[in-house]
């Protein structure tokens, strides 16, 4: 059984992300070490290997490339993202949908702005380490649940990481946030609006605010934001619930 992490709550702001331009017309902002950017103190969080904010200009995209043994989940913010892979899946991903690609033993895919688009497509993409390797690749595209609160996009046992889940947190202006699921690792990424909270109760608590692109990393079950409340525009955020970290060997 893995050792539980010490309680810690850490804010990472959008401007602190490493920016790269891997293809013409593509701007990527990385939350962790990625490709040519290496930070030995920031290679992953929990089982999460990557959190990339992508902006693809009209006509831009990623040429076919291969993934293996990675769970890839994509959430579109604006525009439409065209996906095609070598296992016969072709789809257009739009806001309000979550795309899942379990690369398994190997999947080659391309991603691009939809051909007739006049503006950019913006999306957030997560890479998660599976706990089953060399499996048959699989794909799914599904609508997100309607409503507000804590909504599950990919539940425990649905991914090839049995102890991880992805949730959508959606709360109206000025409303209190619902209780977050208990887990050793929780990663919250704000995509719209904002939220405020205190880092601890009592006089030692520091007030913090998060806006689009900002993230909150919570390790240890005791690390929770105190009195979290949505900002004046409400908040929409993606929340990872993870009960173990990256495994080696």
DRENPA-3360 file (N, C-alpha, C; in nm, 2 decimals, always signed):
BEGIN
1 = XXXXXXXX = +0.08/-0.12/+0.00/+0.00/+0.00/+0.00/+0.09/+0.12/+0.00 ~ +0.06/+0.22/-0.09/+0.14/+0.34/-0.10/+0.13/+0.43/+0.02 ~ +0.23/+0.50/+0.05/+0.23/+0.59/+0.17/+0.15/+0.72/+0.14 ~ +0.07/+0.76/+0.23/-0.01/+0.88/+0.21/+0.08/+1.00/+0.21 ~ +0.05/+1.10/+0.11/+0.13/+1.22/+0.11/+0.10/+1.31/+0.22 ~ +0.20/+1.39/+0.26/+0.18/+1.50/+0.36/+0.08/+1.60/+0.31 ~ +0.00/+1.66/+0.39/-0.10/+1.76/+0.35/-0.03/+1.88/+0.29 ~ -0.07/+1.92/+0.17/-0.01/+2.04/+0.11/-0.12/+2.10/+0.01;
9 = XXXXXXXX = -0.12/+2.23/+0.01/-0.21/+2.30/-0.08/-0.13/+2.40/-0.16 ~ -0.12/+2.39/-0.29/-0.04/+2.48/-0.37/-0.11/+2.54/-0.49 ~ -0.10/+2.67/-0.50/-0.16/+2.74/-0.61/-0.05/+2.76/-0.72 ~ -0.09/+2.73/-0.85/-0.01/+2.76/-0.96/-0.09/+2.85/-1.06 ~ -0.03/+2.96/-1.09/-0.10/+3.06/-1.17/-0.08/+3.04/-1.32 ~ -0.17/+3.09/-1.40/-0.17/+3.06/-1.54/-0.04/+3.12/-1.61 ~ +0.01/+3.23/-1.56/+0.13/+3.29/-1.63/+0.26/+3.21/-1.59 ~ +0.25/+3.13/-1.49/+0.37/+3.05/-1.45/+0.39/+2.93/-1.54;
17 = XXXXXXXX = +0.29/+2.90/-1.63/+0.30/+2.78/-1.72/+0.41/+2.80/-1.82 ~ +0.48/+2.69/-1.86/+0.58/+2.70/-1.96/+0.50/+2.70/-2.10 ~ +0.54/+2.80/-2.19/+0.47/+2.81/-2.32/+0.56/+2.76/-2.43 ~ +0.50/+2.69/-2.52/+0.58/+2.64/-2.64/+0.50/+2.65/-2.76 ~ +0.56/+2.64/-2.88/+0.49/+2.65/-3.01/+0.54/+2.53/-3.09 ~ +0.48/+2.41/-3.06/+0.54/+2.29/-3.12/+0.51/+2.27/-3.27 ~ +0.40/+2.34/-3.32/+0.37/+2.34/-3.46/+0.33/+2.48/-3.50 ~ +0.34/+2.52/-3.63/+0.29/+2.65/-3.68/+0.14/+2.67/-3.64;
25 = XXXXXXXX = +0.12/+2.79/-3.58/-0.02/+2.82/-3.54/-0.06/+2.76/-3.41 ~ +0.03/+2.69/-3.34/-0.01/+2.62/-3.22/+0.06/+2.68/-3.10 ~ -0.02/+2.72/-2.99/+0.04/+2.77/-2.87/+0.00/+2.67/-2.76 ~ +0.10/+2.62/-2.69/+0.07/+2.53/-2.58/+0.13/+2.58/-2.45 ~ +0.05/+2.58/-2.34/+0.10/+2.62/-2.21/+0.09/+2.49/-2.12 ~ +0.21/+2.45/-2.06/+0.22/+2.33/-1.99/+0.22/+2.35/-1.84 ~ +0.15/+2.26/-1.77/+0.15/+2.27/-1.62/+0.27/+2.19/-1.56 ~ +0.33/+2.09/-1.64/+0.44/+2.01/-1.59/+0.55/+2.01/-1.69;
33 = XXXXXXXX = +0.66/+1.95/-1.65/+0.77/+1.92/-1.75/+0.71/+1.86/-1.87 ~ +0.76/+1.90/-1.99/+0.70/+1.85/-2.11/+0.80/+1.88/-2.22 ~ +0.82/+1.77/-2.30/+0.91/+1.78/-2.42/+1.04/+1.86/-2.39 ~ +1.07/+1.97/-2.45/+1.19/+2.04/-2.43/+1.20/+2.12/-2.29 ~ +1.10/+2.12/-2.22/+1.10/+2.19/-2.09/+1.10/+2.08/-1.98 ~ +1.21/+2.09/-1.90/+1.22/+1.99/-1.79/+1.25/+2.06/-1.66 ~ +1.16/+2.04/-1.56/+1.17/+2.09/-1.43/+1.17/+1.97/-1.34 ~ +1.28/+1.93/-1.28/+1.28/+1.80/-1.20/+1.19/+1.81/-1.08;
41 = XXXXXXXX = +1.15/+1.93/-1.03/+1.06/+1.94/-0.92/+0.91/+1.94/-0.96 ~ +0.89/+1.93/-1.09/+0.75/+1.95/-1.14/+0.73/+1.86/-1.26 ~ +0.74/+1.73/-1.24/+0.73/+1.63/-1.35/+0.59/+1.57/-1.36 ~ +0.51/+1.57/-1.25/+0.38/+1.52/-1.25/+0.31/+1.56/-1.12 ~ +0.18/+1.52/-1.10/+0.11/+1.54/-0.98/+0.02/+1.42/-0.96 ~ +0.03/+1.35/-0.85/-0.05/+1.23/-0.84/-0.02/+1.14/-0.96 ~ -0.12/+1.09/-1.03/-0.10/+1.01/-1.15/-0.11/+1.09/-1.28 ~ -0.12/+1.22/-1.26/-0.14/+1.31/-1.37/+0.00/+1.35/-1.43;
49 = XXXXXXXX = +0.02/+1.32/-1.56/+0.15/+1.34/-1.63/+0.15/+1.47/-1.71 ~ +0.04/+1.52/-1.75/+0.03/+1.65/-1.83/-0.10/+1.71/-1.81 ~ -0.10/+1.85/-1.81/-0.22/+1.93/-1.82/-0.18/+2.04/-1.91 ~ -0.22/+2.03/-2.04/-0.18/+2.13/-2.14/-0.30/+2.21/-2.19 ~ -0.28/+2.35/-2.19/-0.38/+2.43/-2.25/-0.34/+2.46/-2.39 ~ -0.42/+2.43/-2.49/-0.38/+2.44/-2.63/-0.47/+2.54/-2.70 ~ -0.40/+2.62/-2.79/-0.47/+2.71/-2.88/-0.42/+2.68/-3.02 ~ -0.52/+2.64/-3.11/-0.48/+2.61/-3.24/-0.55/+2.72/-3.33;
57 = XXXXXXXX = -0.47/+2.79/-3.41/-0.52/+2.89/-3.50/-0.60/+2.82/-3.61 ~ -0.67/+2.90/-3.69/-0.75/+2.85/-3.80/-0.65/+2.78/-3.90 ~ -0.68/+2.65/-3.93/-0.59/+2.57/-4.02/-0.48/+2.50/-3.95 ~ -0.46/+2.52/-3.82/-0.35/+2.47/-3.75/-0.39/+2.34/-3.68 ~ -0.28/+2.26/-3.64/-0.31/+2.14/-3.57/-0.19/+2.05/-3.55 ~ -0.20/+1.94/-3.49/-0.10/+1.84/-3.47/-0.10/+1.73/-3.57 ~ +0.01/+1.71/-3.65/+0.01/+1.60/-3.74/+0.00/+1.47/-3.67 ~ -0.03/+1.36/-3.75/-0.04/+1.23/-3.68/+0.08/+1.20/-3.60;
65 = XXXXXXXX = +0.06/+1.15/-3.48/+0.17/+1.12/-3.38/+0.11/+1.00/-3.29 ~ +0.21/+0.93/-3.23/+0.17/+0.81/-3.16/+0.18/+0.83/-3.01 ~ +0.08/+0.77/-2.94/+0.08/+0.76/-2.79/+0.08/+0.62/-2.76 ~ +0.13/+0.59/-2.64/+0.12/+0.45/-2.58/+0.10/+0.46/-2.43 ~ +0.02/+0.37/-2.38/+0.00/+0.35/-2.24/-0.02/+0.49/-2.17 ~ -0.12/+0.57/-2.22/-0.15/+0.70/-2.17/-0.30/+0.71/-2.18 ~ -0.37/+0.76/-2.07/-0.51/+0.80/-2.08/-0.52/+0.95/-2.11 ~ -0.58/+0.98/-2.22/-0.59/+1.12/-2.27/-0.73/+1.17/-2.27;
73 = XXXXXXXX = -0.76/+1.28/-2.19/-0.89/+1.33/-2.18/-0.88/+1.48/-2.23 ~ -0.98/+1.52/-2.31/-0.98/+1.65/-2.38/-1.11/+1.72/-2.35 ~ -1.10/+1.85/-2.32/-1.22/+1.94/-2.29/-1.20/+2.06/-2.37 ~ -1.29/+2.09/-2.46/-1.29/+2.20/-2.55/-1.35/+2.32/-2.49 ~ -1.28/+2.44/-2.49/-1.34/+2.56/-2.43/-1.41/+2.64/-2.54 ~ -1.35/+2.66/-2.65/-1.40/+2.74/-2.76/-1.37/+2.68/-2.89 ~ -1.46/+2.69/-2.99/-1.43/+2.64/-3.12/-1.46/+2.49/-3.13 ~ -1.40/+2.42/-3.23/-1.42/+2.28/-3.25/-1.29/+2.21/-3.28;
81 = XXXXXXXX = -1.27/+2.09/-3.23/-1.15/+2.02/-3.25/-1.17/+1.89/-3.33 ~ -1.10/+1.87/-3.44/-1.12/+1.75/-3.52/-1.02/+1.65/-3.48 ~ -1.07/+1.53/-3.45/-0.99/+1.41/-3.41/-1.00/+1.30/-3.51 ~ -0.88/+1.24/-3.54/-0.88/+1.12/-3.63/-0.77/+1.03/-3.58 ~ -0.80/+0.90/-3.57/-0.69/+0.80/-3.53/-0.69/+0.68/-3.62 ~ -0.59/+0.60/-3.60/-0.56/+0.49/-3.69/-0.65/+0.36/-3.65 ~ -0.74/+0.38/-3.55/-0.83/+0.27/-3.52/-0.97/+0.30/-3.57 ~ -0.98/+0.39/-3.66/-1.11/+0.42/-3.73/-1.20/+0.52/-3.66;
89 = XXXXXXXX = -1.15/+0.60/-3.57/-1.23/+0.70/-3.50/-1.21/+0.83/-3.56 ~ -1.32/+0.90/-3.60/-1.31/+1.04/-3.65/-1.42/+1.11/-3.59 ~ -1.39/+1.23/-3.53/-1.50/+1.30/-3.46/-1.46/+1.45/-3.45 ~ -1.56/+1.53/-3.42/-1.54/+1.67/-3.40/-1.58/+1.70/-3.25 ~ -1.49/+1.74/-3.17/-1.52/+1.76/-3.03/-1.55/+1.91/-3.00 ~ -1.67/+1.94/-2.94/-1.71/+2.07/-2.92/-1.73/+2.10/-2.77 ~ -1.74/+2.23/-2.73/-1.77/+2.26/-2.59/-1.89/+2.18/-2.53 ~ -1.87/+2.13/-2.41/-1.98/+2.05/-2.35/-1.96/+1.90/-2.37;
97 = XXXXXXXX = -1.85/+1.86/-2.44/-1.82/+1.72/-2.46/-1.68/+1.69/-2.40 ~ -1.67/+1.56/-2.36/-1.54/+1.52/-2.31/-1.49/+1.40/-2.40 ~ -1.37/+1.41/-2.45/-1.32/+1.31/-2.54/-1.22/+1.22/-2.46 ~ -1.23/+1.09/-2.47/-1.14/+1.00/-2.41/-1.07/+0.91/-2.51 ~ -0.93/+0.91/-2.50/-0.85/+0.82/-2.58/-0.76/+0.74/-2.49 ~ -0.79/+0.61/-2.48/-0.70/+0.52/-2.40/-0.60/+0.46/-2.50 ~ -0.48/+0.52/-2.50/-0.38/+0.48/-2.61/-0.34/+0.33/-2.60 ~ -0.34/+0.27/-2.48/-0.31/+0.13/-2.46/-0.18/+0.09/-2.54;
105 = XXXXXXXX = -0.19/-0.01/-2.62/-0.07/-0.07/-2.68/-0.02/+0.02/-2.79 ~ -0.09/+0.12/-2.83/-0.05/+0.22/-2.93/-0.16/+0.28/-3.01 ~ -0.17/+0.41/-3.02/-0.27/+0.47/-3.11/-0.20/+0.59/-3.17 ~ -0.22/+0.61/-3.30/-0.17/+0.72/-3.38/-0.29/+0.81/-3.41 ~ -0.28/+0.94/-3.37/-0.40/+1.03/-3.39/-0.35/+1.17/-3.44 ~ -0.44/+1.24/-3.50/-0.41/+1.38/-3.54/-0.52/+1.46/-3.47 ~ -0.49/+1.59/-3.44/-0.58/+1.69/-3.38/-0.56/+1.82/-3.45 ~ -0.68/+1.88/-3.49/-0.66/+2.01/-3.56/-0.79/+2.09/-3.55;
113 = XXXXXXXX = -0.77/+2.22/-3.58/-0.89/+2.31/-3.59/-0.97/+2.26/-3.70 ~ -1.11/+2.27/-3.69/-1.20/+2.22/-3.79/-1.17/+2.31/-3.92 ~ -1.17/+2.24/-4.03/-1.12/+2.30/-4.16/-1.18/+2.43/-4.19 ~ -1.31/+2.45/-4.18/-1.38/+2.58/-4.22/-1.38/+2.69/-4.11 ~ -1.31/+2.66/-4.00/-1.31/+2.75/-3.88/-1.24/+2.88/-3.92 ~ -1.30/+3.00/-3.88/-1.24/+3.12/-3.90/-1.15/+3.17/-3.78 ~ -1.18/+3.11/-3.66/-1.11/+3.15/-3.54/-1.04/+3.03/-3.48 ~ -0.98/+3.05/-3.37/-0.90/+2.94/-3.30/-0.99/+2.84/-3.23;
121 = XXXXXXXX = -0.94/+2.72/-3.20/-1.00/+2.63/-3.11/-0.91/+2.63/-2.98 ~ -0.97/+2.63/-2.87/-0.90/+2.63/-2.74/-0.95/+2.51/-2.66 ~ -0.85/+2.43/-2.61/-0.89/+2.31/-2.53/-0.79/+2.28/-2.42 ~ -0.83/+2.21/-2.32/-0.74/+2.16/-2.22/-0.73/+2.01/-2.23 ~ -0.61/+1.96/-2.23/-0.59/+1.81/-2.24/-0.50/+1.76/-2.13 ~ -0.55/+1.65/-2.07/-0.48/+1.58/-1.96/-0.43/+1.45/-2.01 ~ -0.31/+1.41/-1.96/-0.25/+1.28/-1.97/-0.24/+1.22/-1.84 ~ -0.29/+1.10/-1.83/-0.29/+1.02/-1.70/-0.22/+0.89/-1.72;
129 = XXXXXXXX = -0.14/+0.85/-1.62/-0.08/+0.72/-1.62/-0.18/+0.61/-1.59 ~ -0.19/+0.51/-1.68/-0.29/+0.40/-1.65/-0.22/+0.30/-1.55 ~ -0.31/+0.21/-1.50/-0.25/+0.10/-1.42/-0.26/-0.03/-1.49 ~ -0.30/-0.03/-1.62/-0.30/-0.15/-1.70/-0.23/-0.11/-1.83 ~ -0.13/-0.19/-1.87/-0.04/-0.15/-1.98/-0.05/-0.25/-2.09 ~ -0.03/-0.20/-2.21/-0.04/-0.29/-2.33/-0.18/-0.33/-2.37 ~ -0.28/-0.27/-2.32/-0.42/-0.31/-2.35/-0.46/-0.26/-2.48 ~ -0.58/-0.31/-2.53/-0.63/-0.26/-2.66/-0.67/-0.12/-2.65;
137 = XXXXXXXX = -0.63/-0.03/-2.75/-0.67/+0.11/-2.75/-0.82/+0.12/-2.75 ~ -0.87/+0.23/-2.69/-1.02/+0.25/-2.69/-1.05/+0.40/-2.69 ~ -1.17/+0.44/-2.74/-1.20/+0.58/-2.76/-1.35/+0.60/-2.72 ~ -1.38/+0.72/-2.67/-1.52/+0.76/-2.64/-1.53/+0.91/-2.65 ~ -1.65/+0.95/-2.69/-1.68/+1.09/-2.69/-1.82/+1.10/-2.64 ~ -1.84/+1.18/-2.53/-1.97/+1.18/-2.46/-2.00/+1.32/-2.41 ~ -2.13/+1.36/-2.40/-2.17/+1.49/-2.35/-2.15/+1.50/-2.20 ~ -2.11/+1.61/-2.15/-2.10/+1.64/-2.01/-2.24/+1.64/-1.95;
145 = XXXXXXXX = -2.26/+1.61/-1.82/-2.39/+1.62/-1.76/-2.43/+1.77/-1.75 ~ -2.56/+1.79/-1.75/-2.61/+1.92/-1.73/-2.62/+1.95/-1.58 ~ -2.64/+2.08/-1.55/-2.67/+2.12/-1.41/-2.54/+2.18/-1.35 ~ -2.55/+2.20/-1.22/-2.44/+2.26/-1.14/-2.40/+2.17/-1.03 ~ -2.29/+2.20/-0.96/-2.24/+2.12/-0.86/-2.11/+2.05/-0.90 ~ -2.09/+1.93/-0.85/-1.98/+1.84/-0.89/-2.03/+1.73/-0.98 ~ -2.00/+1.74/-1.10/-2.05/+1.64/-1.20/-1.94/+1.56/-1.26 ~ -1.96/+1.43/-1.26/-1.85/+1.33/-1.30/-1.85/+1.32/-1.45;
153 = XXXXXXXX = -1.73/+1.34/-1.51/-1.70/+1.32/-1.65/-1.65/+1.18/-1.68 ~ -1.56/+1.13/-1.59/-1.51/+1.00/-1.61/-1.49/+0.94/-1.47 ~ -1.57/+0.85/-1.43/-1.58/+0.80/-1.29/-1.47/+0.70/-1.25 ~ -1.47/+0.67/-1.13/-1.38/+0.56/-1.08/-1.41/+0.43/-1.15 ~ -1.31/+0.37/-1.20/-1.32/+0.24/-1.27/-1.35/+0.25/-1.42 ~ -1.39/+0.37/-1.47/-1.41/+0.39/-1.61/-1.28/+0.40/-1.69 ~ -1.18/+0.46/-1.63/-1.05/+0.48/-1.69/-0.96/+0.36/-1.66 ~ -0.86/+0.35/-1.74/-0.76/+0.24/-1.71/-0.67/+0.29/-1.59;
161 = XXXXXXXX = -0.72/+0.36/-1.50/-0.66/+0.39/-1.37/-0.78/+0.38/-1.28 ~ -0.79/+0.27/-1.21/-0.91/+0.24/-1.14/-0.94/+0.33/-1.02 ~ -0.83/+0.40/-0.97/-0.85/+0.49/-0.86/-0.84/+0.64/-0.89 ~ -0.88/+0.67/-1.01/-0.88/+0.81/-1.06/-1.01/+0.84/-1.13 ~ -1.05/+0.97/-1.11/-1.18/+1.01/-1.18/-1.16/+1.16/-1.21 ~ -1.23/+1.20/-1.32/-1.23/+1.34/-1.36/-1.37/+1.40/-1.34 ~ -1.38/+1.51/-1.27/-1.51/+1.58/-1.24/-1.51/+1.72/-1.30 ~ -1.64/+1.77/-1.33/-1.66/+1.90/-1.37/-1.73/+1.97/-1.26;
169 = XXXXXXXX = -1.66/+2.08/-1.21/-1.72/+2.16/-1.10/-1.78/+2.29/-1.17 ~ -1.91/+2.30/-1.15/-1.98/+2.42/-1.21/-2.07/+2.48/-1.10 ~ -2.04/+2.60/-1.07/-2.12/+2.67/-0.96/-2.15/+2.81/-1.00 ~ -2.27/+2.86/-0.97/-2.31/+3.00/-1.00/-2.24/+3.11/-0.93 ~ -2.26/+3.23/-0.97/-2.20/+3.35/-0.90/-2.22/+3.36/-0.75 ~ -2.11/+3.37/-0.68/-2.11/+3.39/-0.54/-2.15/+3.27/-0.46 ~ -2.18/+3.15/-0.52/-2.22/+3.04/-0.45/-2.11/+2.96/-0.38 ~ -2.13/+2.90/-0.27/-2.03/+2.81/-0.21/-2.01/+2.69/-0.29;
177 = XXXXXXXX = -1.88/+2.64/-0.29/-1.85/+2.52/-0.37/-1.89/+2.40/-0.29 ~ -1.93/+2.29/-0.36/-1.96/+2.17/-0.29/-1.83/+2.11/-0.23 ~ -1.85/+2.02/-0.13/-1.74/+1.95/-0.07/-1.67/+1.87/-0.18 ~ -1.53/+1.87/-0.18/-1.46/+1.80/-0.28/-1.44/+1.65/-0.23 ~ -1.43/+1.56/-0.33/-1.41/+1.42/-0.28/-1.28/+1.40/-0.21 ~ -1.28/+1.31/-0.11/-1.16/+1.28/-0.04/-1.07/+1.20/-0.12 ~ -0.94/+1.24/-0.13/-0.84/+1.16/-0.21/-0.70/+1.21/-0.17 ~ -0.60/+1.12/-0.20/-0.47/+1.16/-0.16/-0.42/+1.27/-0.25;
185 = XXXXXXXX = -0.47/+1.28/-0.38/-0.43/+1.38/-0.47/-0.55/+1.44/-0.54 ~ -0.56/+1.57/-0.54/-0.67/+1.64/-0.61/-0.61/+1.76/-0.69 ~ -0.65/+1.77/-0.81/-0.59/+1.87/-0.90/-0.71/+1.95/-0.96 ~ -0.72/+2.08/-0.93/-0.83/+2.16/-0.98/-0.78/+2.26/-1.08 ~ -0.84/+2.27/-1.20/-0.80/+2.36/-1.30/-0.91/+2.44/-1.34 ~ -0.90/+2.57/-1.32/-1.01/+2.67/-1.36/-1.02/+2.69/-1.51 ~ -1.13/+2.67/-1.57/-1.14/+2.70/-1.71/-1.23/+2.82/-1.74 ~ -1.32/+2.86/-1.66/-1.40/+2.98/-1.67/-1.43/+3.04/-1.54;
193 = XXXXXXXX = -1.45/+3.17/-1.54/-1.49/+3.24/-1.41/-1.37/+3.23/-1.31 ~ -1.41/+3.22/-1.18/-1.31/+3.22/-1.08/-1.36/+3.18/-0.95 ~ -1.28/+3.16/-0.85/-1.32/+3.13/-0.71/-1.22/+3.19/-0.61 ~ -1.27/+3.20/-0.49/-1.18/+3.24/-0.38/-1.19/+3.15/-0.26 ~ -1.09/+3.14/-0.18/-1.08/+3.05/-0.07/-0.98/+3.10/+0.03 ~ -0.97/+3.04/+0.15/-0.86/+3.06/+0.24/-0.78/+2.93/+0.25 ~ -0.65/+2.95/+0.27/-0.57/+2.83/+0.27/-0.58/+2.75/+0.40 ~ -0.63/+2.81/+0.51/-0.65/+2.74/+0.64/-0.75/+2.82/+0.72;
201 = XXXXXXXX = -0.81/+2.76/+0.82/-0.90/+2.82/+0.91/-0.83/+2.91/+1.01 ~ -0.90/+3.00/+1.07/-0.84/+3.09/+1.17/-0.75/+3.19/+1.12 ~ -0.67/+3.26/+1.21/-0.59/+3.37/+1.16/-0.47/+3.34/+1.07 ~ -0.44/+3.21/+1.06/-0.33/+3.17/+0.98/-0.37/+3.15/+0.83 ~ -0.50/+3.15/+0.81/-0.55/+3.13/+0.67/-0.52/+3.25/+0.58 ~ -0.47/+3.23/+0.46/-0.44/+3.33/+0.37/-0.55/+3.33/+0.26 ~ -0.60/+3.44/+0.22/-0.70/+3.45/+0.11/-0.64/+3.44/-0.02 ~ -0.69/+3.35/-0.11/-0.64/+3.33/-0.25/-0.76/+3.34/-0.35;
209 = XXXXXXXX = -0.73/+3.38/-0.47/-0.82/+3.38/-0.57/-0.76/+3.31/-0.70 ~ -0.85/+3.24/-0.77/-0.81/+3.17/-0.89/-0.89/+3.22/-1.00 ~ -0.83/+3.23/-1.12/-0.90/+3.27/-1.24/-0.87/+3.17/-1.35 ~ -0.92/+3.19/-1.47/-0.90/+3.10/-1.58/-0.75/+3.06/-1.60 ~ -0.72/+2.93/-1.61/-0.59/+2.89/-1.63/-0.51/+2.86/-1.50 ~ -0.56/+2.91/-1.39/-0.50/+2.88/-1.26/-0.53/+2.75/-1.21 ~ -0.45/+2.69/-1.13/-0.48/+2.56/-1.07/-0.44/+2.55/-0.93 ~ -0.50/+2.45/-0.86/-0.48/+2.42/-0.72/-0.45/+2.28/-0.70;
217 = XXXXXXXX = -0.33/+2.25/-0.65/-0.29/+2.11/-0.62/-0.31/+2.08/-0.47 ~ -0.38/+1.98/-0.44/-0.41/+1.94/-0.30/-0.36/+1.79/-0.28 ~ -0.26/+1.78/-0.20/-0.21/+1.64/-0.17/-0.24/+1.62/-0.02 ~ -0.28/+1.50/+0.01/-0.32/+1.46/+0.15/-0.46/+1.49/+0.17 ~ -0.53/+1.40/+0.24/-0.68/+1.42/+0.25/-0.71/+1.54/+0.34 ~ -0.62/+1.59/+0.42/-0.64/+1.70/+0.51/-0.63/+1.84/+0.44 ~ -0.57/+1.84/+0.32/-0.55/+1.96/+0.24/-0.67/+2.00/+0.17 ~ -0.75/+2.09/+0.22/-0.87/+2.14/+0.15/-0.88/+2.29/+0.16;
225 = XXXXXXXX = -0.93/+2.36/+0.06/-0.95/+2.50/+0.07/-1.06/+2.53/+0.17 ~ -1.05/+2.64/+0.24/-1.14/+2.67/+0.35/-1.24/+2.78/+0.29 ~ -1.37/+2.76/+0.31/-1.47/+2.85/+0.26/-1.46/+2.89/+0.12 ~ -1.45/+2.79/+0.03/-1.44/+2.82/-0.11/-1.57/+2.87/-0.17 ~ -1.56/+2.98/-0.25/-1.68/+3.04/-0.30/-1.66/+3.08/-0.45 ~ -1.76/+3.07/-0.53/-1.74/+3.11/-0.67/-1.73/+3.26/-0.68 ~ -1.67/+3.31/-0.79/-1.65/+3.45/-0.81/-1.78/+3.51/-0.87 ~ -1.78/+3.64/-0.91/-1.90/+3.71/-0.96/-1.95/+3.66/-1.09;
233 = XXXXXXXX = -1.87/+3.58/-1.16/-1.91/+3.52/-1.29/-1.94/+3.37/-1.27 ~ -1.94/+3.32/-1.15/-1.95/+3.18/-1.12/-1.81/+3.12/-1.16 ~ -1.81/+2.98/-1.16/-1.68/+2.91/-1.19/-1.71/+2.78/-1.26 ~ -1.63/+2.75/-1.35/-1.63/+2.62/-1.41/-1.48/+2.57/-1.40 ~ -1.47/+2.45/-1.34/-1.33/+2.40/-1.32/-1.33/+2.25/-1.35 ~ -1.22/+2.19/-1.38/-1.20/+2.05/-1.40/-1.12/+2.00/-1.28 ~ -1.17/+1.89/-1.21/-1.11/+1.84/-1.09/-1.08/+1.70/-1.11 ~ -0.95/+1.67/-1.08/-0.91/+1.53/-1.08/-0.91/+1.48/-0.94;
241 = XXXXXXXX = -0.96/+1.36/-0.92/-0.96/+1.29/-0.79/-0.87/+1.17/-0.82 ~ -0.76/+1.16/-0.74/-0.66/+1.05/-0.76/-0.62/+0.99/-0.62 ~ -0.62/+0.86/-0.61/-0.59/+0.80/-0.49/-0.46/+0.74/-0.48 ~ -0.37/+0.76/-0.58/-0.23/+0.72/-0.58/-0.16/+0.80/-0.68 ~ -0.02/+0.79/-0.66/+0.06/+0.87/-0.75/+0.12/+0.79/-0.87 ~ +0.20/+0.85/-0.95/+0.27/+0.78/-1.05/+0.35/+0.66/-1.00 ~ +0.34/+0.55/-1.07/+0.41/+0.43/-1.02/+0.53/+0.40/-1.12 ~ +0.64/+0.36/-1.06/+0.76/+0.33/-1.14/+0.79/+0.18/-1.13;
249 = X = +0.84/+0.12/-1.24/+0.88/-0.02/-1.23/+0.76/-0.12/-1.24;
% end
